Amino acid sequence: MSLKCLQEAMRLAYYSRDEERGVYATFTWLVEEVGELAEALLNGDKEKIGEEVADIIAWTLSIANLTGIDAFKHFKEKYMEDLERADCLK
């Protein structure tokens, strides 16, 4: 599975609702998820931490979709050395 695939899955599942909500309201949901992650971290709840990380990825990709950003392209440009070191570009 790739970041491109994840972004497309979020687009197919949520784009129409996200577009209706708008980018700033969608960003507000992302910020709420970050707060929920902070709470899970403080509580040491690994299951909840995992859920919130997944939510943050999903909302971030929704914002990428709303703004026409190819998340993988930009991630690759910014973190190329790390991706190469981990042998992620096969």
N, CA and C of each residue as an Amber inpcrd file, in Angstrom:
protein
   270
   0.8460000  -1.1670000   0.0000000   0.0000000   0.0000000   0.0000000
   0.8970000   1.2370000   0.0000000   0.5010000   2.2380000  -0.7350000
   1.2980000   3.4530000  -0.8530000   0.5170000   4.6580000  -0.3380000
   1.2360000   5.7370000  -0.1190000   0.5920000   6.9880000   0.2790000
  -0.3720000   7.4570000  -0.8110000  -0.0010000   7.2480000  -2.0710000
  -0.9010000   7.6000000  -3.1790000  -2.2200000   6.8440000  -3.0650000
  -2.1300000   5.5600000  -2.7440000  -3.3230000   4.7290000  -2.5930000
  -4.1720000   5.2160000  -1.4190000  -3.5330000   5.5330000  -0.3050000
  -4.2690000   6.0450000   0.8520000  -4.9860000   7.3510000   0.5140000
  -4.2860000   8.2390000  -0.1910000  -4.8960000   9.5130000  -0.5500000
  -6.0910000   9.2970000  -1.4740000  -5.9670000   8.3960000  -2.4170000
  -7.0800000   8.1020000  -3.3260000  -8.2540000   7.4920000  -2.5720000
  -7.9710000   6.6130000  -1.6270000  -9.0460000   6.0110000  -0.8270000
  -9.8080000   7.0860000  -0.0530000  -9.0830000   8.0440000   0.5200000
  -9.7380000   9.1390000   1.2550000 -10.5460000  10.0160000   0.3030000
 -10.0100000  10.2190000  -0.9070000 -10.7400000  11.0200000  -1.8920000
 -12.0540000  10.3380000  -2.2670000 -11.9710000   9.0540000  -2.5590000
 -13.1790000   8.3240000  -2.9560000 -14.2150000   8.2710000  -1.8340000
 -13.7530000   8.1000000  -0.6280000 -14.6770000   7.9440000   0.5000000
 -15.2360000   9.2680000   1.0090000 -14.4250000  10.3300000   0.9970000
 -14.8030000  11.5270000   1.7510000 -14.7890000  12.8450000   0.9900000
 -14.3150000  12.8540000  -0.2560000 -14.1180000  14.1420000  -0.9280000
 -15.3870000  14.9860000  -1.0010000 -16.4970000  14.3950000  -1.3430000
 -17.7070000  15.2230000  -1.5040000 -18.1130000  15.8530000  -0.1750000
 -18.0310000  15.1010000   0.9180000 -18.3360000  15.6720000   2.2420000
 -17.3020000  16.7180000   2.6410000 -16.0300000  16.4300000   2.3720000
 -14.9700000  17.3780000   2.7130000 -15.1420000  18.6730000   1.9260000
 -15.4560000  18.5430000   0.6520000 -15.6240000  19.7270000  -0.1900000
 -16.8030000  20.5650000   0.3000000 -17.8740000  19.9020000   0.6780000
 -19.0470000  20.5990000   1.2040000 -18.7030000  21.3230000   2.5120000
 -17.9260000  20.6720000   3.3600000 -17.5210000  21.2350000   4.6450000
 -16.5540000  22.3940000   4.4500000 -15.6480000  22.2550000   3.4640000
 -14.6430000  23.2780000   3.1960000 -13.3190000  22.9650000   3.8640000
 -12.2750000  23.5670000   3.3480000 -10.9260000  23.2510000   3.8040000
 -10.6970000  23.7010000   5.2420000 -11.2230000  24.8520000   5.6450000
 -10.9430000  25.3440000   6.9960000 -11.6750000  24.5230000   8.0480000
 -12.8970000  24.1110000   7.7830000 -13.6230000  23.2530000   8.7180000
 -12.9720000  21.8670000   8.7620000 -12.4880000  21.3920000   7.6310000
 -11.7910000  20.1110000   7.5970000 -10.5100000  20.1980000   8.4140000
  -9.8210000  21.3110000   8.3090000  -8.6150000  21.5340000   9.1070000
  -8.9540000  21.5390000  10.6020000 -10.0890000  22.0930000  10.9560000
 -10.5170000  22.0960000  12.3570000 -10.6800000  20.6720000  12.8740000
 -11.2320000  19.7910000  12.0410000 -11.3540000  18.3770000  12.4300000
  -9.9770000  17.7580000  12.6440000  -9.0320000  18.0950000  11.7830000
  -7.6680000  17.5880000  11.9380000  -7.0810000  18.0290000  13.2800000
  -7.2610000  19.2930000  13.6050000  -6.7320000  19.8200000  14.8670000
  -7.3870000  19.1150000  16.0550000  -8.6730000  18.8340000  15.9520000
  -9.3570000  18.0960000  17.0210000  -8.7300000  16.7080000  17.2010000
  -8.4080000  16.0520000  16.0920000  -7.7840000  14.7290000  16.1710000
  -6.4060000  14.8090000  16.8140000  -5.6780000  15.8790000  16.5550000
  -4.3680000  16.0620000  17.1860000  -4.5460000  16.1950000  18.6990000
  -5.5740000  16.9170000  19.1140000  -5.8730000  17.0190000  20.5380000
  -6.2130000  15.6700000  21.1490000  -6.9660000  14.8610000  20.4200000
  -7.3020000  13.5220000  20.9060000  -6.0620000  12.6420000  20.9990000
  -5.1210000  12.8250000  20.0760000  -3.8570000  12.0930000  20.1540000
  -3.0850000  12.5170000  21.3970000  -3.0590000  13.8110000  21.6780000
  -2.3610000  14.2970000  22.8670000  -2.9420000  13.6500000  24.1250000
  -4.2420000  13.5790000  24.1990000  -4.8940000  12.9580000  25.3550000
  -4.5280000  11.4780000  25.4610000  -4.5410000  10.7770000  24.3330000
  -4.1900000   9.3550000  24.3300000  -2.7400000   9.1480000  24.7630000
  -1.8550000  10.0390000  24.3170000  -0.4500000   9.9500000  24.7180000
  -0.3040000  10.1600000  26.2190000  -0.9930000  11.1550000  26.7410000
  -0.9310000  11.4280000  28.1800000  -1.4580000  10.2590000  29.0030000
  -2.4480000   9.5600000  28.4630000  -3.0350000   8.4140000  29.1600000
  -2.2780000   7.1160000  28.9130000  -1.3460000   7.1390000  27.9560000
  -0.5740000   5.9490000  27.6290000  -1.4100000   4.8310000  27.0090000
  -2.4890000   5.2230000  26.3410000  -3.4180000   4.2560000  25.7480000
  -2.9830000   3.9420000  24.3190000  -2.2170000   2.8580000  24.1530000
  -1.6390000   2.5270000  22.8370000  -2.6980000   2.3140000  21.7560000
  -3.7940000   1.6590000  22.0950000  -4.8570000   1.4280000  21.1110000
  -5.4240000   2.7590000  20.6230000  -5.7000000   3.6460000  21.5520000
  -6.2530000   4.9620000  21.1940000  -5.2250000   5.7910000  20.4290000
  -3.9530000   5.6730000  20.8110000  -2.8960000   6.3790000  20.0750000
  -2.9150000   5.9410000  18.6120000  -2.9950000   4.6370000  18.3850000
  -3.0440000   4.1230000  17.0140000  -4.2380000   4.6440000  16.2450000
  -5.4070000   4.6600000  16.8890000  -6.6270000   5.1710000  16.2430000
  -6.4690000   6.6390000  15.8630000  -5.9020000   7.4290000  16.7760000
  -5.7710000   8.8610000  16.5080000  -4.7230000   9.1500000  15.4390000
  -3.6390000   8.3750000  15.4150000  -2.6490000   8.5350000  14.3400000
  -3.3140000   8.2530000  12.9960000  -4.1240000   7.1880000  12.9330000
  -4.8330000   6.8650000  11.6880000  -5.7720000   8.0050000  11.2910000
  -6.5000000   8.5610000  12.2680000  -7.4030000   9.6810000  11.9730000
  -6.6400000  10.8940000  11.4590000  -5.4960000  11.1770000  12.0580000
  -4.6960000  12.3360000  11.6320000  -4.2030000  12.1420000  10.2050000
  -3.7740000  10.9450000   9.8720000  -3.3500000  10.6720000   8.4930000
  -4.5260000  10.8850000   7.5440000  -5.6940000  10.3500000   7.8990000
  -6.8710000  10.4690000   7.0260000  -7.2650000  11.9350000   6.8160000
  -7.3470000  12.6990000   7.9040000  -7.7440000  14.1090000   7.7630000
  -6.6870000  14.9150000   7.0160000  -5.4180000  14.5890000   7.2200000
  -4.3510000  15.2820000   6.4850000  -4.4710000  15.0180000   4.9900000
  -4.7560000  13.7750000   4.6380000  -4.9250000  13.4500000   3.2190000
  -6.1810000  14.0920000   2.6480000  -7.2110000  14.2490000   3.4480000
  -8.4060000  14.9650000   2.9930000  -8.0700000  16.4160000   2.6650000
  -7.2540000  17.0330000   3.5000000  -6.8330000  18.4080000   3.2200000
  -5.9940000  18.4550000   1.9530000  -5.1170000  17.4800000   1.7690000
  -4.3300000  17.4200000   0.5310000  -5.2610000  17.3250000  -0.6740000
  -6.2770000  16.4930000  -0.5720000  -7.2250000  16.3570000  -1.6840000
  -7.9560000  17.6640000  -1.9540000  -8.4070000  18.3250000  -0.9000000
  -9.1520000  19.5700000  -1.0770000  -8.3030000  20.6750000  -1.7030000
  -7.0180000  20.6420000  -1.4260000  -6.1360000  21.6980000  -1.9430000
  -5.3890000  21.2820000  -3.2100000  -5.6780000  20.0660000  -3.7050000
  -5.0510000  19.6150000  -4.9470000  -3.5860000  19.2570000  -4.7970000
  -3.1990000  18.8370000  -3.5950000  -1.8030000  18.4940000  -3.3190000
  -1.6020000  16.9900000  -3.4620000  -0.5450000  16.6020000  -4.1450000
  -0.1340000  15.1980000  -4.2190000   0.7740000  14.9510000  -3.0200000
   0.2230000  14.3700000  -1.9610000   0.9560000  14.2020000  -0.7090000
   2.2410000  13.3910000  -0.9040000   2.1850000  12.3380000  -1.7000000
   3.3720000  11.5130000  -1.9000000   4.4770000  12.3010000  -2.5890000
   4.1230000  13.0600000  -3.6010000   5.1180000  13.8610000  -4.3300000
   5.8570000  14.7850000  -3.3690000   5.1190000  15.4700000  -2.5350000
   5.7360000  16.4240000  -1.6160000   6.4870000  15.7190000  -0.4910000
   5.9500000  14.6080000  -0.0110000   6.6420000  13.8450000   1.0200000
   7.9710000  13.3350000   0.4780000   7.9280000  12.8170000  -0.7430000
   9.1370000  12.2820000  -1.3750000  10.1780000  13.3880000  -1.5680000
   9.7380000  14.5590000  -2.0300000  10.6810000  15.6620000  -2.2300000
  11.3380000  16.0780000  -0.9140000  10.5590000  16.1200000   0.1360000
  11.0750000  16.5980000   1.4250000  11.9000000  15.5420000   2.1600000
  11.5440000  14.2720000   2.0250000  12.1670000  13.2090000   2.8130000
  12.8620000  12.1460000   1.9520000  13.3390000  12.5360000   0.7810000
  13.9490000  11.5950000  -0.1550000  15.0640000  10.7730000   0.4920000
  15.9770000  11.4110000   1.2020000  17.0950000  10.6710000   1.8030000
  16.5880000   9.6110000   2.7770000  15.5770000   9.9480000   3.5530000
  15.0250000   8.9960000   4.5160000  14.3540000   7.8260000   3.8060000
  13.6400000   8.1260000   2.7400000  12.9770000   7.0670000   1.9670000
  13.9980000   6.1400000   1.3320000  15.0690000   6.7200000   0.8000000
  16.1250000   5.9040000   0.1980000  16.8200000   5.0400000   1.2450000
  17.1000000   5.6220000   2.3980000  17.7810000   4.8810000   3.4690000
  16.9420000   3.7020000   3.9450000  15.6400000   3.8680000   3.9750000
  14.7320000   2.7880000   4.4080000  14.3380000   1.8780000   3.2480000
  14.8760000   2.1590000   2.0480000  14.5970000   1.3690000   0.8510000
  13.1080000   1.3150000   0.5360000  12.4600000   2.4760000   0.6020000
  11.0070000   2.5740000   0.4010000  10.5940000   2.8530000  -1.0410000
  11.5200000   3.0630000  -1.9250000  11.1660000   3.5290000  -3.2630000
  11.2330000   2.4330000  -4.3210000  11.0860000   1.1990000  -3.9180000
  11.1070000   0.0890000  -4.8880000   9.8350000   0.0420000  -5.6780000
